[in-house]
């Protein structure tokens, strides 16, 4: 047995169809490779090589990839000629061993030994699959490589490329971790170029690691049969003629998926086309419906349970609102954007609404998942919900939507999407110790009575040298069952980026880690989740240059970064907070500058060419929010 030293190189002497099937004329045979030793960043392989006399081969080695059937067009490790073997062919029957370095810890690899013969033919061994060990956290961090998928997915945006989408074409996601260990994501019908229309509605995908997502397609094949009859039932009660709308003109918006007992419930929004008042508004009314499934891996297993709730008004059935008077619009609550929660006391609640008046919470029956609607939608009572959040009491036009509600450590956290979704979209959060409110902001504002919610959780932004993101909100908030929390939403490219006049329609799904402050407020990290090894951050990591973004609210402004320099002497040398002192709480990974607590984490630097690991922070101080990353 001879040990080989190896070097990676690109092998270019063979055609794509040059693989040689084992037979008696090849005169070189390779058995199955075996791992002699596997570490976190290397593997030592041994493969029996059988060489007949007159076998004119030129090199041997290993080809490696993270996908199946590697060839010499993947990464190749060329081996030195074993002692006793020479060009021109002598009989050789023995094992060749090589160590392959620079692998990623905890990663599955596919490998085949190869022998390249004279004039370019190649003989391969059977394929061997191995997984590197996890190794120490330090080893994992030293060898970390970030996700490779591109932000600009326009080249793969078509329906025929959907197996490559990963987090491309995500809008208004809802995420739930299922019993099979997968995270399942469902969303509004929206995509770049409307590519999704071929595949039904409320599309889904799934992931084990929150990075690599498998596209599943639509969960609803066509408009539910109950929608148009229910619309006309309400119209008839209002003295209006029956409608016969185009089934292709309905909107399918913002589902939420949660587990309830032994089933998964999807509450979905369907917006009806037209306008009962003829006032130029974008829809006559909306419905929230319900589907259920017992096995999310069966994307065709959703069973529709029908009507849940619709838009309601306190104006009476003969008053259709004032044309173009948005502050005096017809509806009190708008039946879109559902969120669903099983409260700490076991009650089931639907939280929904947008733009019209604000956000409502209504109790639903745990068995049916539906509320007991005692009033009529044109003269609605509290069975249609109680107002729990409004930007301005008495104003029907709110510019807030997309409620997401979760419970943690005694508080219900209500996340809200603010402003127009093309650029200005941003996320806020408030909290209450009761599902029905009052919901309070970090600054003490009671948003149940009326007022803007703080803190800002996400906002349009850009780090240096990058396009950055706008239209960044309407979130899902979820955990892994071990109190590790995540934020997911869409984010859009800025308009006219890279010469693409439609770039603002590129909607990429973002998944980010959440850290909770000592006072129990959620901080969304400024970089997307990339599974960076959680090596402890030390004080030695702090000094140096950072990018800082003041993420405080500014309507329609994409906030950009400046730099701050932290000196080893615990002083801010340059930038914001210049001359202020800094300190570091290593036990809790909190950097404090000028009294502002900034919560640190290791994340992927998505703006860097190699997407290496870096350190980031997020913090709040009053109504101000700060994001930063180490350069």
C-alpha positions as CSV (number, residue, x, y, z in Angstrom):
1,X,0.0,0.0,0.0
2,X,1.3,3.4,-1.0
3,X,0.2,6.7,0.6
4,X,-0.5,9.4,-1.9
5,X,-0.2,13.2,-1.5
6,X,-2.9,15.0,-3.4
7,X,-3.6,18.4,-4.9
8,X,-6.9,19.7,-6.2
9,X,-7.0,20.7,-9.8
10,X,-9.4,20.9,-12.8
11,X,-9.1,17.9,-15.1
12,X,-10.0,18.9,-18.7
13,X,-8.8,16.1,-20.9
14,X,-12.1,14.1,-21.1
15,X,-15.4,14.6,-22.8
16,X,-18.7,14.6,-20.8
17,X,-19.5,11.1,-22.2
18,X,-16.1,9.6,-21.6
19,X,-17.0,7.3,-18.6
20,X,-15.9,3.7,-19.3
21,X,-18.1,0.9,-18.1
22,X,-16.2,-1.8,-16.4
23,X,-15.5,-4.7,-18.8
24,X,-12.6,-7.0,-19.7
25,X,-10.9,-4.6,-22.1
26,X,-10.4,-1.6,-19.8
27,X,-7.4,-3.3,-18.1
28,X,-7.9,-1.0,-15.1
29,X,-10.5,-1.9,-12.4
30,X,-11.3,0.1,-9.3
31,X,-13.1,-1.3,-6.3
32,X,-15.3,0.6,-3.9
33,X,-13.4,3.2,-1.9
34,X,-13.4,2.9,1.9
35,X,-12.8,5.5,4.5
36,X,-9.7,4.6,6.6
37,X,-10.2,7.7,8.8
38,X,-12.8,10.5,8.7
39,X,-12.3,13.8,10.5
40,X,-14.1,17.1,10.6
41,X,-12.2,18.6,7.6
42,X,-10.5,15.6,5.9
43,X,-11.0,12.0,5.0
44,X,-8.4,9.3,4.3
45,X,-9.5,6.9,1.6
46,X,-8.2,3.6,0.4
47,X,-9.2,2.0,-2.9
48,X,-8.0,-1.3,-4.5
49,X,-6.6,-0.6,-8.0
50,X,-6.2,-3.6,-10.3
51,X,-4.0,-2.9,-13.3
52,X,-3.4,-5.3,-16.1
53,X,-0.3,-5.4,-18.3
54,X,-0.6,-3.1,-21.4
55,X,-3.0,-0.7,-19.6
56,X,-2.0,2.7,-20.8
57,X,-3.2,5.0,-18.0
58,X,-1.8,8.4,-17.2
59,X,-3.1,9.3,-13.7
60,X,-5.2,8.1,-10.7
61,X,-7.0,10.0,-8.0
62,X,-10.4,10.9,-6.5
63,X,-13.2,13.1,-7.7
64,X,-15.4,14.6,-5.0
65,X,-18.7,16.5,-4.8
66,X,-21.5,17.2,-2.5
67,X,-24.0,15.8,-5.0
68,X,-24.2,12.4,-6.6
69,X,-22.0,10.8,-9.2
70,X,-18.9,13.0,-9.2
71,X,-16.7,13.0,-12.3
72,X,-13.4,14.5,-13.3
73,X,-15.3,17.7,-14.0
74,X,-15.9,18.2,-10.3
75,X,-13.2,18.7,-7.7
76,X,-10.4,16.3,-8.5
77,X,-7.5,15.1,-6.2
78,X,-4.7,13.8,-8.4
79,X,-2.6,11.1,-6.8
80,X,1.1,10.5,-7.2
81,X,2.0,7.4,-9.0
82,X,2.2,4.5,-6.5
83,X,5.6,2.8,-6.2
84,X,5.8,0.0,-8.6
85,X,3.4,1.5,-11.1
86,X,4.6,3.2,-14.3
87,X,3.2,4.5,-17.5
88,X,3.0,1.8,-20.1
89,X,1.5,-0.6,-17.7
90,X,2.8,-3.2,-15.3
91,X,0.7,-5.6,-13.4
92,X,-0.4,-4.0,-10.2
93,X,-2.8,-5.3,-7.6
94,X,-3.0,-3.3,-4.4
95,X,-4.6,-0.4,-2.6
96,X,-4.0,3.3,-3.1
97,X,-4.6,5.5,-0.2
98,X,-5.0,9.3,-0.2
99,X,-6.0,12.0,2.3
100,X,-8.4,14.6,1.0
101,X,-8.2,17.9,2.9
102,X,-10.2,21.1,3.2
103,X,-13.6,19.6,3.7
104,X,-16.5,21.1,5.6
105,X,-17.4,19.6,9.0
106,X,-20.7,17.8,9.3
107,X,-21.2,17.5,5.5
108,X,-22.1,14.6,3.2
109,X,-19.7,14.0,0.3
110,X,-19.8,11.7,-2.7
111,X,-16.5,10.3,-4.0
112,X,-15.3,8.0,-6.8
113,X,-11.8,6.9,-7.5
114,X,-10.7,7.3,-11.1
115,X,-8.0,6.2,-13.5
116,X,-7.4,8.3,-16.6
117,X,-6.2,6.2,-19.5
118,X,-4.3,7.1,-22.6
119,X,-6.2,9.3,-25.1
120,X,-8.7,10.5,-22.5
121,X,-10.9,7.6,-21.4
122,X,-11.7,7.4,-17.7
123,X,-12.5,4.4,-15.5
124,X,-14.4,5.1,-12.3
125,X,-15.0,3.1,-9.1
126,X,-18.4,2.6,-7.6
127,X,-19.6,5.7,-5.7
128,X,-18.8,6.0,-2.0
129,X,-20.7,8.4,0.3
130,X,-19.3,9.6,3.6
131,X,-20.0,12.4,6.1
132,X,-17.3,14.4,7.8
133,X,-17.6,14.5,11.6
134,X,-18.9,17.7,13.2
135,X,-15.6,18.4,14.9
136,X,-15.2,21.1,17.4
137,X,-17.1,24.4,17.1
138,X,-13.7,26.1,16.4
139,X,-13.0,23.7,13.5
140,X,-16.5,24.2,12.1
141,X,-16.1,28.0,12.2
142,X,-12.7,27.9,10.6
143,X,-14.1,25.9,7.7
144,X,-17.4,27.7,7.5
145,X,-18.8,28.4,4.0
146,X,-22.0,30.3,3.6
147,X,-25.0,29.3,1.4
148,X,-24.3,29.6,-2.3
149,X,-27.6,30.5,-3.9
150,X,-27.8,33.8,-5.6
151,X,-29.9,36.7,-4.4
152,X,-30.9,37.7,-8.0
153,X,-32.9,34.7,-9.1
154,X,-34.3,36.2,-12.3
155,X,-32.5,33.7,-14.5
156,X,-34.3,30.8,-12.7
157,X,-37.6,32.5,-12.0
158,X,-39.7,30.5,-14.5
159,X,-42.1,27.8,-13.5
160,X,-39.9,25.2,-15.3
161,X,-37.0,26.1,-13.0
162,X,-39.0,25.8,-9.7
163,X,-36.9,22.9,-8.5
164,X,-34.0,25.5,-8.2
165,X,-36.1,28.3,-6.5
166,X,-35.0,27.5,-2.9
167,X,-36.2,30.8,-1.3
168,X,-36.9,32.6,-4.6
169,X,-40.5,33.9,-5.2
170,X,-41.5,34.1,-1.5
171,X,-44.2,36.5,-0.4
172,X,-46.0,36.8,3.0
173,X,-44.6,33.4,4.3
174,X,-46.0,31.4,7.2
175,X,-43.7,28.7,8.7
176,X,-44.4,25.8,11.0
177,X,-42.2,23.0,12.2
178,X,-43.9,19.7,11.6
179,X,-43.7,16.4,13.4
180,X,-41.4,15.0,10.7
181,X,-38.7,17.5,11.5
182,X,-39.2,19.7,8.4
183,X,-40.0,23.4,8.5
184,X,-42.9,24.0,6.1
185,X,-43.5,27.4,4.5
186,X,-46.6,28.6,2.8
187,X,-47.3,31.9,1.1
188,X,-49.3,34.4,-0.9
189,X,-49.7,33.8,-4.6
190,X,-47.0,36.1,-5.9
191,X,-43.9,35.5,-8.0
192,X,-41.6,37.3,-10.4
193,X,-43.3,37.3,-13.8
194,X,-46.3,35.5,-12.3
195,X,-44.6,32.2,-12.8
196,X,-46.6,30.5,-10.0
197,X,-49.9,30.6,-11.8
198,X,-49.3,27.3,-13.4
199,X,-49.2,25.5,-10.1
200,X,-52.4,26.3,-8.1
201,X,-52.5,28.5,-5.0
202,X,-50.9,28.9,-1.5
203,X,-47.7,27.3,-2.6
204,X,-45.5,25.5,-0.2
205,X,-41.9,24.4,0.4
206,X,-40.0,22.7,3.1
207,X,-36.5,22.5,4.7
208,X,-34.7,20.7,7.4
209,X,-32.0,23.4,8.0
210,X,-33.8,26.7,7.2
211,X,-31.3,27.2,4.3
212,X,-32.0,24.6,1.6
213,X,-35.7,24.6,0.7
214,X,-37.5,22.0,-1.5
215,X,-40.3,23.5,-3.6
216,X,-43.6,21.6,-3.2
217,X,-46.1,23.6,-5.3
218,X,-49.7,24.7,-4.7
219,X,-51.9,23.3,-1.9
220,X,-55.1,24.6,-3.4
221,X,-55.8,23.6,-7.0
222,X,-58.6,26.0,-7.8
223,X,-61.0,28.5,-6.3
224,X,-63.1,26.8,-3.5
225,X,-66.7,26.0,-4.5
226,X,-68.1,27.9,-1.6
227,X,-66.6,31.3,-2.5
228,X,-68.9,32.7,-5.2
229,X,-72.2,31.3,-3.5
230,X,-71.1,32.9,-0.2
231,X,-70.4,36.2,-2.0
232,X,-73.8,36.2,-3.6
233,X,-75.6,35.2,-0.4
234,X,-74.2,38.4,1.2
235,X,-75.0,40.5,-1.9
236,X,-78.6,39.2,-1.9
237,X,-79.1,40.1,1.7
238,X,-77.9,43.6,0.8
239,X,-80.3,43.8,-2.0
240,X,-77.6,43.6,-4.7
241,X,-77.8,41.4,-7.8
242,X,-75.8,38.2,-8.1
243,X,-72.2,38.5,-9.3
244,X,-70.5,36.3,-11.8
245,X,-66.8,37.2,-11.3
246,X,-64.0,35.8,-13.3
247,X,-62.5,33.0,-11.3
248,X,-59.1,34.0,-12.4
249,X,-59.5,37.5,-10.9
250,X,-59.6,36.4,-7.2
251,X,-56.6,37.1,-5.0
252,X,-55.0,34.4,-2.8
253,X,-53.2,36.1,0.1
254,X,-51.3,35.5,3.2
255,X,-52.1,32.1,4.7
256,X,-51.0,31.0,8.2
257,X,-50.4,27.4,9.2
258,X,-50.4,26.1,12.8
259,X,-50.8,22.7,14.4
260,X,-54.0,22.2,16.4
261,X,-54.2,18.8,18.1
262,X,-53.7,16.1,15.5
263,X,-54.2,18.4,12.5
264,X,-52.5,21.3,10.8
265,X,-54.8,24.2,10.1
266,X,-54.2,26.7,7.2
267,X,-56.3,29.8,7.4
268,X,-56.2,31.6,4.0
269,X,-57.4,34.9,2.5
270,X,-59.3,35.1,-0.8
271,X,-60.0,38.6,-2.1
272,X,-63.0,39.0,-4.4
273,X,-62.6,41.2,-7.5
274,X,-64.7,44.3,-8.1
275,X,-66.1,47.0,-5.8
276,X,-69.6,47.1,-4.5
277,X,-69.4,50.9,-4.2
278,X,-67.8,51.6,-7.5
279,X,-65.3,53.8,-5.7
280,X,-62.1,52.6,-7.3
281,X,-61.1,50.4,-4.4
282,X,-59.3,47.1,-5.1
283,X,-61.8,44.6,-3.9
284,X,-65.5,44.1,-3.0
285,X,-64.8,42.0,0.1
286,X,-62.5,39.2,1.3
287,X,-63.0,35.9,2.9
288,X,-60.9,33.9,5.3
289,X,-61.3,30.2,4.8
290,X,-59.8,27.1,6.4
291,X,-58.1,24.0,5.2
292,X,-56.7,21.1,7.2
293,X,-54.1,18.4,6.7
294,X,-52.8,15.6,8.9
295,X,-49.5,15.1,7.0
296,X,-47.7,18.2,5.6
297,X,-45.4,15.9,3.5
298,X,-48.6,15.2,1.4
299,X,-49.0,18.6,-0.3
300,X,-52.2,17.3,-1.9
301,X,-53.7,16.3,1.4
302,X,-55.3,19.6,2.3
303,X,-59.1,19.3,2.8
304,X,-61.1,22.5,2.6
305,X,-63.3,23.3,5.5
306,X,-65.0,26.3,4.1
307,X,-65.9,29.8,5.3
308,X,-64.5,31.3,8.5
309,X,-65.1,35.0,8.4
310,X,-65.6,38.0,6.1
311,X,-65.2,41.8,6.1
312,X,-67.5,43.4,8.5
313,X,-68.8,46.9,8.9
314,X,-70.8,49.0,11.4
315,X,-72.3,51.2,8.7
316,X,-75.3,49.0,7.9
317,X,-76.1,47.0,4.8
318,X,-77.2,49.9,2.6
319,X,-74.2,52.1,3.2
320,X,-71.3,51.2,0.9
321,X,-68.9,53.8,2.1
322,X,-67.8,57.2,0.6
323,X,-66.0,57.0,-2.7
324,X,-62.3,57.7,-2.4
325,X,-62.7,58.7,1.2
326,X,-60.3,56.2,2.6
327,X,-60.5,57.5,6.2
328,X,-64.3,56.8,6.1
329,X,-64.1,53.5,4.2
330,X,-66.9,51.0,4.4
331,X,-65.3,48.2,6.3
332,X,-64.4,48.1,10.0
333,X,-62.3,44.9,9.8
334,X,-60.7,43.5,6.6
335,X,-60.8,39.7,6.4
336,X,-57.3,39.1,5.2
337,X,-53.9,38.3,6.8
338,X,-54.9,35.7,9.4
339,X,-52.7,34.6,12.3
340,X,-53.7,31.8,14.6
341,X,-52.7,31.0,18.2
342,X,-53.6,28.7,21.0
343,X,-53.4,30.9,24.0
344,X,-51.7,30.1,27.3
345,X,-55.1,29.1,28.8
346,X,-55.9,26.8,25.9
347,X,-58.3,29.1,24.0
348,X,-58.0,29.3,20.2
349,X,-57.8,32.7,18.6
350,X,-57.7,34.1,15.1
351,X,-56.0,37.5,14.7
352,X,-56.6,39.2,11.4
353,X,-57.0,42.4,9.5
354,X,-55.3,45.1,7.6
355,X,-55.6,48.8,6.6
356,X,-59.3,49.1,7.6
357,X,-59.4,50.2,11.3
358,X,-56.6,47.9,12.4
359,X,-56.2,44.4,13.7
360,X,-58.9,42.3,15.3
361,X,-58.8,39.2,17.5
362,X,-61.7,36.7,17.6
363,X,-62.1,33.5,19.6
364,X,-62.7,30.3,17.5
365,X,-64.0,26.9,18.5
366,X,-61.0,24.5,19.1
367,X,-62.9,21.7,17.3
368,X,-64.0,23.5,14.2
369,X,-61.5,26.3,14.1
370,X,-64.3,28.8,13.4
371,X,-65.9,31.7,15.3
372,X,-69.5,31.8,16.4
373,X,-70.7,34.7,14.2
374,X,-73.8,36.0,15.9
375,X,-74.1,39.3,13.9
376,X,-74.3,40.0,10.2
377,X,-71.3,41.4,8.3
378,X,-73.1,44.7,7.5
379,X,-74.0,45.4,11.1
380,X,-71.3,43.4,12.8
381,X,-71.0,42.8,16.6
382,X,-68.0,41.7,18.6
383,X,-68.4,38.2,17.3
384,X,-66.4,39.5,14.3
385,X,-63.5,40.4,16.6
386,X,-62.3,43.0,19.1
387,X,-59.9,45.7,18.0
388,X,-56.5,45.1,19.5
389,X,-54.2,47.4,17.5
390,X,-54.7,50.6,15.5
391,X,-52.4,53.3,14.3
392,X,-55.1,56.0,14.6
393,X,-58.5,55.5,16.3
394,X,-61.4,56.5,14.1
395,X,-59.4,56.4,10.9
396,X,-60.4,53.6,8.5
397,X,-57.1,53.8,6.6
398,X,-54.3,52.4,8.6
399,X,-51.3,51.5,6.4
400,X,-50.7,48.5,8.7
401,X,-51.3,44.8,8.0
402,X,-49.9,41.3,8.2
403,X,-50.3,40.6,12.0
404,X,-48.3,37.7,13.4
405,X,-48.9,36.7,17.0
406,X,-46.7,34.4,19.1
407,X,-46.5,33.7,22.9
408,X,-43.3,33.6,24.9
409,X,-42.6,33.8,28.6
410,X,-45.9,35.4,29.7
411,X,-46.3,37.8,26.7
412,X,-48.2,37.8,23.5
413,X,-46.1,39.4,20.8
414,X,-47.9,41.1,18.0
415,X,-45.7,41.8,14.9
416,X,-47.2,44.2,12.3
417,X,-46.2,45.2,8.8
418,X,-46.3,49.0,8.2
419,X,-46.6,51.1,5.0
420,X,-46.6,50.3,1.3
421,X,-44.9,47.1,0.3
422,X,-42.8,48.2,-2.7
423,X,-40.1,50.0,-0.7
424,X,-41.4,51.4,2.6
425,X,-42.5,48.1,4.2
426,X,-41.2,47.7,7.7
427,X,-41.9,45.6,10.7
428,X,-43.0,46.6,14.2
429,X,-43.7,44.6,17.4
430,X,-45.8,45.3,20.5
431,X,-46.8,43.0,23.4
432,X,-49.5,42.2,25.9
433,X,-50.0,39.8,28.8
434,X,-53.5,39.2,27.5
435,X,-54.5,38.0,24.1
436,X,-57.1,40.7,24.0
437,X,-54.7,43.5,24.9
438,X,-53.9,46.2,25.7
439,X,-50.8,45.9,23.4
440,X,-48.0,48.2,24.5
441,X,-44.9,49.4,22.6
442,X,-41.5,49.6,24.0
443,X,-42.0,53.3,24.5
444,X,-45.2,52.8,26.4
445,X,-47.6,53.6,23.6
446,X,-51.0,51.7,23.9
447,X,-51.6,50.7,20.3
448,X,-54.9,49.1,21.3
449,X,-56.2,52.6,21.9
450,X,-54.3,54.0,19.0
451,X,-50.7,54.9,18.1
452,X,-47.6,53.9,16.2
453,X,-45.9,50.7,17.3
454,X,-42.3,50.6,18.4
455,X,-39.7,49.1,18.2
456,X,-38.9,48.9,14.5
457,X,-37.9,45.2,13.9
458,X,-37.0,45.4,10.2
459,X,-36.7,48.3,7.8
460,X,-35.3,48.9,4.2
461,X,-31.5,48.8,4.5
462,X,-28.2,48.2,2.7
463,X,-24.8,47.4,3.9
464,X,-21.8,48.8,2.0
465,X,-21.2,47.6,-1.6
466,X,-24.5,45.7,-1.8
467,X,-28.0,46.3,-3.4
468,X,-29.6,45.9,0.0
469,X,-33.3,45.2,0.6
470,X,-36.6,47.1,0.5
471,X,-40.2,46.0,0.9
472,X,-39.0,44.0,3.8
473,X,-41.9,42.8,6.1
474,X,-45.0,40.7,6.6
475,X,-43.4,38.1,8.7
476,X,-43.7,34.6,10.2
477,X,-42.2,34.2,13.7
478,X,-41.5,30.7,14.9
479,X,-39.2,28.6,17.0
480,X,-37.5,25.2,16.8
481,X,-39.1,23.8,20.0
482,X,-36.0,24.7,22.1
483,X,-36.6,28.4,22.4
484,X,-34.5,29.3,19.4
485,X,-36.6,31.8,17.5
486,X,-36.6,32.9,13.9
487,X,-38.1,35.6,11.7
488,X,-39.1,34.9,8.1
489,X,-40.4,37.4,5.5
490,X,-40.0,38.5,1.9
491,X,-37.6,41.2,0.9
492,X,-37.4,43.0,-2.4
493,X,-34.6,44.3,-4.6
494,X,-34.6,48.1,-5.0
495,X,-36.1,49.4,-8.2
496,X,-34.0,49.3,-11.4
497,X,-31.2,47.4,-9.9
498,X,-28.6,46.1,-12.3
499,X,-30.5,47.6,-15.3
500,X,-33.6,45.5,-14.6
501,X,-36.6,47.7,-14.6
502,X,-38.6,45.0,-12.9
503,X,-36.1,44.3,-10.1
504,X,-38.5,45.5,-7.4
505,X,-40.6,42.4,-8.2
506,X,-37.8,40.1,-7.2
507,X,-39.0,38.8,-3.8
508,X,-36.5,36.6,-1.9
509,X,-37.4,34.8,1.3
510,X,-35.3,35.8,4.3
511,X,-34.9,33.7,7.4
512,X,-33.2,35.4,10.4
513,X,-32.4,34.5,13.9
514,X,-34.0,36.4,16.8
515,X,-32.3,37.4,20.0
516,X,-34.4,38.5,23.0
517,X,-33.3,41.4,25.2
518,X,-33.1,41.1,29.0
519,X,-36.4,42.9,29.0
520,X,-38.0,40.4,26.7
521,X,-38.1,42.3,23.4
522,X,-37.3,40.5,20.1
523,X,-34.3,41.6,18.0
524,X,-34.1,40.4,14.5
525,X,-30.5,39.9,13.4
526,X,-29.2,42.1,10.5
527,X,-27.9,39.1,8.4
528,X,-29.9,36.1,7.2
529,X,-29.5,32.8,8.9
530,X,-26.7,30.7,7.6
531,X,-26.1,28.1,10.3
532,X,-22.8,29.7,11.4
533,X,-21.2,27.6,14.3
534,X,-22.0,29.3,17.6
535,X,-18.5,29.7,18.8
536,X,-18.4,31.9,21.9
537,X,-17.7,35.6,21.1
538,X,-14.8,37.0,23.2
539,X,-13.6,40.5,24.0
540,X,-10.8,40.0,21.6
541,X,-13.4,39.8,18.8
542,X,-14.8,43.3,19.5
543,X,-12.1,45.8,18.7
544,X,-12.0,46.8,15.0
545,X,-14.1,48.3,12.3
546,X,-17.9,47.7,12.2
547,X,-20.6,48.8,9.8
548,X,-23.5,50.5,11.6
549,X,-27.0,51.1,10.4
550,X,-29.4,53.4,12.3
551,X,-32.5,51.5,11.5
552,X,-34.8,54.0,13.1
553,X,-38.0,54.7,11.1
554,X,-37.9,56.9,8.0
555,X,-40.7,56.4,5.5
556,X,-39.6,54.9,2.1
557,X,-35.9,55.4,2.9
558,X,-33.4,52.6,2.4
559,X,-31.1,53.1,5.3
560,X,-27.4,52.7,4.5
561,X,-24.4,52.0,6.7
562,X,-21.6,54.1,8.2
563,X,-18.5,52.8,10.0
564,X,-17.5,52.9,13.6
565,X,-14.1,51.9,14.9
566,X,-13.8,50.3,18.4
567,X,-10.4,50.6,20.0
568,X,-8.7,48.0,22.1
569,X,-8.7,50.6,24.9
570,X,-12.5,50.3,25.2
571,X,-13.1,53.7,23.4
572,X,-14.9,54.4,20.2
573,X,-12.2,55.8,18.0
574,X,-14.3,57.0,15.1
575,X,-17.9,57.2,13.8
576,X,-21.1,57.4,15.8
577,X,-20.6,57.4,19.5
578,X,-17.0,58.7,19.0
579,X,-15.1,58.9,22.2
580,X,-17.7,57.0,24.1
581,X,-16.7,54.0,26.2
582,X,-17.6,50.4,25.3
583,X,-17.8,47.3,27.4
584,X,-18.5,43.6,26.7
585,X,-20.6,41.1,28.7
586,X,-19.1,37.8,27.4
587,X,-21.5,35.6,29.3
588,X,-24.5,37.2,27.5
589,X,-22.8,38.4,24.3
590,X,-23.9,42.0,24.8
591,X,-21.8,44.9,23.6
592,X,-22.6,48.2,25.4
593,X,-21.7,51.5,23.8
594,X,-22.7,54.8,25.4
595,X,-25.3,53.0,27.4
596,X,-26.9,51.3,24.4
597,X,-27.0,47.4,24.7
598,X,-26.2,45.7,21.4
599,X,-26.9,41.9,21.3
600,X,-24.2,40.0,19.3
601,X,-24.4,36.8,17.3
602,X,-22.3,35.0,14.7
603,X,-24.0,35.1,11.3
604,X,-23.1,34.8,7.6
605,X,-21.8,37.9,5.8
606,X,-24.1,37.7,2.8
607,X,-22.7,40.8,1.2
608,X,-19.2,39.3,1.0
609,X,-18.1,37.4,-2.1
610,X,-17.3,34.2,-0.2
611,X,-20.1,34.6,2.3
612,X,-17.8,34.0,5.3
613,X,-18.8,34.1,8.9
614,X,-18.9,37.4,10.8
615,X,-20.2,38.9,14.0
616,X,-23.4,41.1,13.9
617,X,-25.4,43.0,16.5
618,X,-28.9,44.4,17.0
619,X,-30.1,46.7,19.7
620,X,-32.9,49.1,20.6
621,X,-32.8,52.3,22.6
622,X,-36.2,54.1,23.0
623,X,-37.6,54.3,19.5
624,X,-34.2,53.8,17.9
625,X,-33.1,50.5,16.4
626,X,-29.5,49.7,15.5
627,X,-28.0,47.0,13.3
628,X,-24.3,46.3,12.7
629,X,-21.7,43.8,11.5
630,X,-18.0,43.4,11.9
631,X,-15.9,44.2,8.8
